[in-house]
Amino acid sequence: MDRIRIVGGVPLRGAIAIGGAKNAALTLMPACLLTDQTLTLSNLPHLVDITTMANLLAQHGVSMALNGDSSQGSPTGRTLELSAATITNTTAPYDLVRKMRASILVLGPLLARHGQARVSLPGGCAIGTRPVDFHLKALEQMGAKIELDEGYINAHVKGRLKGAKIIFPQVTVGGTENTLMAATLAEGETVIANAAQEPEIIDLAQCLVAMGAKIQGIGSGTLRIEGVEALHGAQYSVVPDRIETGSYAVAAAITRGDVELTGTRMELMASVVKVLAESGVTITETERGLRVKADECDIVGTDIMTEPYPGFPTDMQAQLMALMTTAHGASMITETIFENRYMHVPEMMRMGARITVHGSSAIVRGVPNLSGAQVMATDLRASISLILAGLAAQGETMVNRVYHLDRGYERVEEKLAACGARIERLKGSD
């Protein structure tokens, strides 16, 4: 397996291009199943998860054409044309779905357009329980008949799905996405209450509107969808990745550097900007994106609690923890979304971090210096957090099992090296 080798201690300086949001792209791609016309997505990131989703859609009968690339640091040039003129297969097999939870998002579109779907229960990072019950109950309220059999979700409906009032007992991003897509082709009005409000949800809704959907309340906790008989093709640009933006903002801060993040927007990561500002980091908007400056400040301990959007994102918890291990004073980090999202803690402690976990909370006491060490990545966000810690540590850090990294970060070692980091990828032999 590949490893990332880092010799820390170099303040980052320069510019880093931010790509399209992985979580948004993975939601937009299945939307092509809702129409027999072509959906063209631009600003598409080149990631393992995107390839997995493309392979899944291909076996449903979707034809694809990829144009452009981001080899020169401009991901906006890459576009993907998806055409589901004919759906040839309504089964999403275990071998593909087990690699990525977002695969469950073919369920709503297949059911809405084709009347049936057989989708394996999903996989992904082992960061805690993420049940699909909310997805299934919402679709059942819309008239679908659903059975679980041998690890598969078997769903079918006679005629069109019917509009319904869906009240989620707790905020669910995937459940909101699946229900929203299904509702666009349902008969009558669907109301989704307690809907997720993430930028990726807004991106999906705006793309569906461009395809002819009738959606009100975009960006709020209540979505109203008036079903239409058919959607048409569209061209749509994927929103910049707020988690990649936040991760590289932390890279600038943890190395006490000065970095411009291009192709992104401040408002996408308002909660992260607030926390970084409280810790002493200066973040300003530029014509190309935003500038993160930490070369003339003392980073101080700052408390955070992960919450559904617009709160602090769980996908930034590990990165912020890495920064807090280098801060003056103590921080309390409370994880409220996933119960297993502290698996990076023992690895950071191998590097000299002082972290004490009590249930869902972690007390982080900053240390003068982290020390390079051999560490093991356990999931996607843990992978980047250990790289961030390695950038700040004295000596050499070797991050093992970085295959998770390629699911969510494109050319991370190249982007960091261009800003002065001493980092390289070592290819594995197995």
C-alpha positions in Angstrom: 0.0 0.0 0.0 1.1 3.6 -0.6 2.6 5.7 2.2 3.1 9.4 2.6 6.5 10.6 3.9 6.7 14.0 5.5 9.6 15.9 7.0 7.9 18.6 9.0 8.7 22.1 10.2 8.3 24.1 6.9 5.8 27.0 6.9 3.6 26.7 3.8 3.6 29.6 1.4 2.0 29.9 -2.0 -1.4 29.1 -3.5 -3.5 25.9 -3.6 -6.3 25.3 -6.1 -9.5 23.9 -4.5 -11.5 21.4 -6.6 -15.1 20.5 -6.8 -16.8 19.1 -3.7 -16.6 15.3 -3.6 -19.8 15.0 -1.5 -21.6 17.3 -4.0 -20.4 15.4 -7.1 -21.3 12.1 -5.6 -24.9 13.4 -5.2 -25.1 15.1 -8.5 -23.9 12.1 -10.6 -26.9 9.8 -9.7 -29.2 12.6 -10.7 -28.5 11.6 -14.3 -30.7 8.5 -13.7 -33.7 10.8 -13.5 -33.7 11.8 -17.2 -33.1 10.2 -20.6 -31.2 13.3 -21.6 -27.5 14.3 -20.9 -26.4 15.8 -17.6 -23.1 17.6 -18.0 -21.1 18.3 -14.8 -18.1 20.5 -14.7 -15.5 21.2 -11.9 -15.5 17.5 -11.2 -12.8 16.3 -8.8 -10.6 13.3 -9.8 -11.0 11.0 -6.9 -11.4 7.3 -6.2 -15.0 7.7 -5.0 -15.9 9.5 -8.2 -14.5 6.6 -10.2 -16.5 4.2 -8.0 -19.7 6.1 -8.6 -19.0 6.2 -12.4 -18.5 2.5 -12.4 -21.7 2.0 -10.6 -23.7 4.2 -13.0 -22.1 2.5 -16.0 -23.4 -0.9 -14.9 -26.9 0.7 -14.7 -26.5 1.6 -18.4 -25.2 5.2 -18.1 -22.8 6.2 -20.9 -20.1 8.8 -20.0 -17.7 11.1 -21.7 -14.9 12.9 -19.8 -13.5 16.1 -21.2 -10.6 18.2 -19.9 -8.4 17.6 -16.8 -6.9 19.4 -13.8 -3.2 18.5 -14.5 -2.3 22.2 -14.5 -4.1 22.9 -11.2 -7.4 24.1 -12.7 -10.0 21.5 -12.0 -12.7 23.6 -13.6 -11.6 22.3 -17.0 -12.8 18.8 -16.3 -16.4 18.0 -17.3 -18.3 14.7 -17.3 -21.2 14.0 -19.6 -23.7 11.4 -18.3 -26.5 10.0 -20.4 -29.0 7.5 -19.0 -31.1 7.3 -22.1 -31.9 3.7 -21.3 -31.6 2.1 -17.9 -30.4 -1.4 -18.6 -30.0 -2.7 -15.0 -31.6 -1.7 -11.7 -29.3 -3.6 -9.4 -26.5 -1.9 -7.6 -24.2 -4.8 -6.6 -22.4 -5.4 -3.3 -19.0 -5.4 -4.9 -19.4 -1.7 -5.9 -21.7 -0.4 -3.2 -19.5 -1.8 -0.3 -16.7 0.6 -1.3 -18.7 3.8 -0.7 -21.9 4.8 1.2 -22.9 7.4 -1.4 -23.9 4.4 -3.7 -27.2 4.3 -1.8 -28.1 7.5 -3.7 -29.0 5.5 -6.8 -32.0 4.1 -4.9 -34.3 7.1 -5.1 -33.6 8.0 -8.8 -34.0 4.4 -10.0 -37.2 3.9 -8.1 -38.7 7.2 -9.3 -37.9 6.7 -13.0 -37.9 3.0 -13.4 -40.2 1.8 -10.7 -37.8 -0.6 -9.1 -34.4 -0.9 -7.6 -32.2 -3.6 -5.9 -29.4 -1.9 -4.0 -26.9 -3.5 -1.7 -26.6 -2.0 1.8 -23.7 0.4 1.6 -20.2 0.5 3.0 -17.5 3.3 3.4 -15.3 4.5 6.2 -15.9 2.7 9.5 -16.6 5.8 11.5 -19.9 4.8 13.1 -23.5 3.8 12.6 -25.1 5.6 9.6 -28.4 3.7 9.1 -30.4 4.0 5.9 -33.7 3.6 7.7 -34.6 7.2 7.1 -34.2 6.8 3.4 -36.4 3.7 3.3 -39.2 5.0 5.5 -39.4 8.2 3.4 -39.7 6.2 0.2 -42.3 3.9 1.8 -44.3 7.0 2.7 -44.2 7.8 -1.0 -45.8 4.5 -1.9 -42.7 2.2 -2.4 -42.8 -1.4 -1.2 -39.4 -2.2 0.3 -38.0 -5.5 1.6 -34.5 -6.3 2.9 -33.2 -9.6 1.6 -29.6 -11.1 1.8 -28.0 -7.7 2.3 -30.0 -6.0 -0.4 -32.7 -3.3 -0.5 -35.5 -4.5 -2.8 -37.8 -1.6 -3.7 -40.6 -1.3 -6.2 -43.6 0.9 -6.9 -46.6 0.5 -9.2 -46.8 3.6 -11.4 -45.3 6.8 -10.0 -44.3 7.5 -6.5 -46.8 9.7 -4.6 -46.1 13.0 -2.9 -46.0 12.9 0.9 -45.0 14.9 3.9 -41.7 13.5 5.2 -40.6 14.5 8.7 -37.1 13.3 9.4 -36.7 12.5 13.2 -33.1 13.8 12.9 -31.2 15.6 10.2 -30.0 13.2 7.5 -27.9 14.3 4.5 -28.2 11.1 2.5 -31.9 10.7 3.4 -32.6 14.3 2.3 -30.8 13.7 -1.0 -32.4 10.4 -1.9 -35.9 11.7 -1.0 -35.4 15.0 -2.9 -34.4 13.2 -6.1 -37.2 10.7 -5.8 -39.8 13.5 -5.2 -38.9 15.4 -8.4 -40.7 12.7 -10.5 -43.4 11.8 -7.9 -47.1 12.6 -8.4 -48.1 15.6 -6.4 -46.3 17.6 -3.8 -43.7 16.3 -1.4 -42.7 18.2 1.7 -39.4 17.3 3.4 -39.3 18.7 7.0 -36.1 18.8 9.1 -34.2 18.6 5.8 -30.4 18.8 5.8 -29.1 22.3 4.7 -25.6 21.5 3.7 -24.1 23.4 0.6 -24.1 20.0 -1.1 -27.9 19.7 -0.6 -28.3 23.2 -2.1 -26.1 22.2 -5.0 -28.2 19.2 -5.7 -31.5 21.1 -5.5 -30.2 23.8 -7.9 -29.0 21.2 -10.3 -32.4 19.5 -10.2 -34.1 22.9 -10.9 -31.8 23.3 -13.9 -33.1 19.9 -15.1 -36.7 21.1 -14.8 -37.6 20.2 -11.2 -39.9 22.4 -9.2 -38.4 23.0 -5.7 -39.1 25.6 -3.1 -37.3 26.4 0.1 -33.8 25.6 -1.1 -31.3 26.3 1.6 -33.9 26.0 4.4 -35.0 23.1 6.7 -38.2 22.6 4.7 -38.2 21.6 1.0 -41.4 21.6 -1.1 -41.2 19.6 -4.3 -43.9 19.6 -7.0 -43.4 16.4 -9.0 -43.1 16.6 -12.8 -43.6 13.9 -15.3 -40.0 14.2 -16.7 -36.8 16.0 -16.2 -34.4 17.2 -19.0 -30.7 17.5 -19.4 -28.6 20.3 -18.0 -25.1 21.7 -17.6 -24.0 22.3 -14.0 -20.8 23.2 -12.2 -20.0 21.4 -8.9 -19.7 23.6 -5.9 -16.1 24.1 -4.5 -15.2 21.6 -1.8 -15.6 23.2 1.6 -13.9 20.3 3.4 -10.8 20.5 1.1 -10.9 24.3 1.7 -10.9 23.8 5.5 -8.2 21.1 5.4 -5.8 23.3 3.5 -6.7 26.3 5.7 -5.6 24.2 8.7 -2.4 23.2 6.8 -1.5 26.9 6.5 -2.4 27.4 10.2 -0.6 24.4 11.6 2.6 25.2 9.8 2.2 28.9 10.7 2.3 29.7 7.0 0.6 32.1 4.6 -1.5 30.4 1.8 -4.0 31.6 -0.8 -6.8 29.0 -1.5 -8.1 29.7 -5.0 -11.4 28.7 -6.6 -13.3 28.6 -3.3 -15.7 30.8 -1.3 -15.6 32.0 2.3 -19.3 31.5 2.9 -19.1 27.7 2.3 -17.0 27.3 5.5 -18.3 30.0 7.7 -18.3 27.8 10.9 -14.7 26.7 10.2 -13.6 30.3 9.5 -15.1 31.4 12.8 -13.2 28.7 14.8 -9.9 29.4 13.1 -10.4 33.2 13.7 -11.0 32.5 17.3 -7.8 30.5 17.5 -5.8 33.4 16.1 -5.7 32.7 12.4 -6.3 35.6 9.9 -8.6 34.7 7.0 -9.4 37.3 4.3 -11.2 37.1 1.0 -9.2 37.6 -2.2 -10.2 38.0 -5.9 -9.4 34.3 -6.4 -10.7 32.8 -3.2 -9.3 33.4 0.3 -6.0 33.9 2.1 -5.1 32.1 5.3 -2.3 33.8 7.3 -0.8 32.4 10.5 2.8 33.4 10.3 2.5 36.2 12.8 0.2 34.9 15.4 0.0 32.6 18.3 -2.6 29.8 17.9 -4.7 29.4 21.1 -6.9 26.5 22.2 -10.5 26.8 21.0 -13.5 24.6 21.8 -15.7 23.1 19.1 -18.7 20.8 18.9 -19.6 19.1 15.6 -23.2 19.7 14.5 -25.3 19.5 11.3 -24.8 22.4 8.9 -24.5 25.3 9.5 -22.7 24.1 12.6 -19.0 22.9 12.7 -18.7 19.9 10.2 -17.8 16.5 11.6 -15.6 16.1 8.5 -13.3 18.9 9.9 -13.1 17.6 13.4 -9.9 15.5 13.0 -8.1 18.3 11.1 -9.0 20.9 13.8 -7.8 18.5 16.5 -4.4 18.3 14.7 -4.2 22.1 14.9 -5.2 22.2 18.5 -2.3 19.8 19.4 0.0 22.7 18.5 -2.0 25.5 20.2 -1.3 27.3 23.4 -3.6 26.1 26.2 -6.4 23.4 26.1 -9.3 22.7 23.8 -12.4 20.6 24.2 -13.7 18.9 21.0 -17.1 17.2 21.2 -18.2 14.9 18.4 -22.0 14.6 18.2 -22.4 13.0 14.7 -20.4 9.8 14.6 -19.4 7.7 17.6 -16.2 6.2 16.2 -14.6 9.4 14.9 -11.7 9.5 17.3 -9.7 6.7 15.8 -6.9 9.2 14.8 -6.3 10.0 18.5 -3.9 7.1 19.3 -1.9 7.9 16.2 -1.6 11.6 17.1 -0.5 10.6 20.6 2.3 8.6 19.0 3.5 11.9 17.7 3.5 13.4 21.2 0.1 14.9 21.2 -1.7 15.2 24.6 -5.2 14.1 24.1 -7.7 12.6 26.6 -10.9 11.1 25.4 -14.0 11.0 27.6 -16.9 9.5 25.7 -17.9 11.9 22.9 -15.5 14.6 24.1 -11.7 15.0 23.8 -9.5 17.3 25.8 -6.5 18.5 23.8 -3.6 20.2 25.5 -1.2 21.8 23.2 2.4 20.8 23.2 5.5 22.9 22.1 6.4 20.4 19.4 5.0 17.3 17.8 7.5 14.6 16.8 7.6 12.6 13.6 6.6 9.0 13.9 5.2 6.0 12.0 1.4 6.3 12.0 -1.6 4.5 10.5 -4.5 6.1 8.8 -7.9 4.6 9.7 -10.3 6.6 7.5 -10.5 9.5 5.1 -10.4 12.5 7.5 -8.0 10.7 9.8 -5.6 10.4 6.9 -5.5 14.1 6.2 -5.3 15.0 9.9 -2.1 12.8 10.3 -0.6 14.5 7.2 -1.3 17.9 8.8 0.3 16.8 12.1 3.3 15.6 10.1 3.7 19.0 8.4 4.1 20.6 11.8 6.1 17.8 13.5 9.9 17.8 14.0 11.5 15.0 12.0 10.1 12.4 9.7 6.5 11.2 9.7 5.4 8.2 7.7 1.6 7.9 7.2 0.7 4.3 6.3 -2.4 3.0 4.6 -3.3 6.2 2.8 -5.6 4.6 0.3 -8.5 6.3 2.2 -6.9 9.7 1.3 -7.4 9.2 -2.5 -11.2 8.9 -1.9 -11.4 12.6 -0.9 -8.3 14.6 -1.7 -6.8 15.0 -5.2 -3.0 15.3 -5.6 -2.6 16.3 -2.0 1.2 15.7 -1.9 1.6 17.8 -5.1 -0.4 20.7 -3.8 1.4 20.8 -0.5 4.8 20.4 -2.0 4.1 23.3 -4.3 3.9 25.5 -1.2 7.2 24.2 0.2 6.2 21.1 2.2 8.7 18.3 2.2 6.3 15.5 1.3 6.3 12.6 -1.1 4.2 9.5 -1.8 6.0 6.2 -1.6 4.4 3.6 -3.8 3.6 0.3 -2.1 4.4 -3.2 -3.5 1.0 -4.7 -2.6 
